Amino acid sequence: MFFKKKRDQLRQMAESVPSWWHSIDLGRGVVTPGAKPAADLGAELAVLDLPPLKGKTFLDVGAWDGYFSFAAEGCGARRVVALDHYVWSMDLVAQVEYWQECQAKGIVPRPYETIPSIWRPGELPGKRGFDTAHAALGSRVESVVADFMTMDLDELGEFDVVLYKGVLYHMENPFAALRRVAKVTGELAIIETAAVLVPGFEHCAVWEFYEADELNFDPSNWWAPSSKALRGMCRAAGFARVETVYGDPAPSGTAPGEVVRYREIVHAWK
Ligand SMILES: C[S@@+](CC[C@H](N)C(=O)[O-])C[C@H]1O[C@@H](n2cnc3c(N)ncnc32)[C@H](O)[C@@H]1O
């Protein structure tokens, strides 16, 4: 990546996108105004504990604005593919307005893909952030617009390192999802997810199911595993060795029977 553009040009590019999720440093002091602050993203990147990527191929499933894809490119990955379709298909301004309206009325939002003013896969309004950052950075990251759960994985191919960050709990069928992650992984998959701890039941492989929008008021969240369930399901899905590299449920002080929600990251090796 190299910065050929002037500061004003970069600022205009950042301002041309109505909704950013990632705060991405475009160079010359211009950072996109993402809902996720740059410091938080830097901390998230650090705890992923990426292996050396020089010369490796890297797949970022659920890339959104591409912060982690561009980071992998910056780390010297030979080929980086940013794959997404869900938020890329949405008018994210309309989606937030609808969500706020539902919160005010105290109702659960309908699935966003059923609302024509929000769901516009023909235009990909939610991909503007990725495309703009890509152009600003002069990036060579390849983008693939596809539903990872239904696309032809033989066509996608295999990657040395796969990042599956913030996606698992959105899946209706997480076991099928992990099998698909294993299929495209050559060496290592880094899986980051919402997770649960049920104090006193740490020995149990459990998944918490979300009927509506109980997890983060987001109706597109379905399941969160306990640590044992996550690691066991990764092995059953085709990974030989699974190691938790991050996950601090801090259960102390919770009431008996209270489920603790936290984030866990595993490294799953083929
Ligand atoms: C919570 S966001 C995480 C974004 C990014 N990975 C991060 O950690 O900041 C979940 C992402 O997964 C994507 N996603 C959800 N289901 C998907 C699917 N079936 N195929 C591809 N991407 C999907 C969404 O569009 C969204 O970009």
The ligand as a Tripos MOL2 file, in Angstrom:
@<TRIPOS>MOLECULE
LIG
   27    29     1     0     0
SMALL
NO_CHARGES

@<TRIPOS>ATOM
      1 C1        -20.1680   -8.2660   13.4370 C.3       1 LIG1
      2 S1        -19.6760   -8.0160   11.7810 S.3       1 LIG1
      3 C2        -17.9320   -8.2830   11.9250 C.3       1 LIG1
      4 C3        -17.1380   -7.4740   10.9220 C.3       1 LIG1
      5 C4        -15.6210   -7.6570   11.0100 C.3       1 LIG1
      6 N1        -15.2360   -9.0260   10.7870 N.3       1 LIG1
      7 C5        -15.1450   -7.2000   12.3570 C.2       1 LIG1
      8 O1        -14.8280   -8.0420   13.1930 O.co2     1 LIG1
      9 O2        -15.0960   -5.9860   12.5870 O.co2     1 LIG1
     10 C6        -20.2290   -9.5010   10.9400 C.3       1 LIG1
     11 C7        -19.8580   -9.5140    9.4960 C.3       1 LIG1
     12 O3        -20.1470  -10.7910    8.9340 O.3       1 LIG1
     13 C8        -20.7850  -10.6090    7.6890 C.3       1 LIG1
     14 N2        -21.5760  -11.8030    7.3900 N.ar      1 LIG1
     15 C9        -22.6380  -12.2870    8.0570 C.ar      1 LIG1
     16 N3        -23.1020  -13.4070    7.4710 N.ar      1 LIG1
     17 C10       -22.3070  -13.6460    6.4060 C.ar      1 LIG1
     18 C11       -22.2830  -14.6620    5.4010 C.ar      1 LIG1
     19 N4        -23.1880  -15.6530    5.4020 N.pl3     1 LIG1
     20 N5        -21.3350  -14.5990    4.4450 N.ar      1 LIG1
     21 C12       -20.4260  -13.5910    4.4460 C.ar      1 LIG1
     22 N6        -20.3970  -12.6040    5.3830 N.ar      1 LIG1
     23 C13       -21.3250  -12.6250    6.3390 C.ar      1 LIG1
     24 C14       -21.6070   -9.3480    7.8840 C.3       1 LIG1
     25 O4        -22.0040   -8.7730    6.6670 O.3       1 LIG1
     26 C15       -20.6340   -8.4880    8.6760 C.3       1 LIG1
     27 O5        -19.7350   -7.8020    7.8600 O.3       1 LIG1
@<TRIPOS>BOND
     1     1     2 1
     2     2     3 1
     3     2    10 1
     4     3     4 1
     5     4     5 1
     6     5     6 1
     7     5     7 1
     8     7     8 2
     9     7     9 1
    10    10    11 1
    11    11    12 1
    12    11    26 1
    13    12    13 1
    14    13    14 1
    15    13    24 1
    16    14    15 ar
    17    14    23 ar
    18    15    16 ar
    19    16    17 ar
    20    17    18 ar
    21    17    23 ar
    22    18    19 1
    23    18    20 ar
    24    20    21 ar
    25    21    22 ar
    26    22    23 ar
    27    24    25 1
    28    24    26 1
    29    26    27 1
@<TRIPOS>SUBSTRUCTURE
     1 LIG1         1 GROUP 0 **** ****
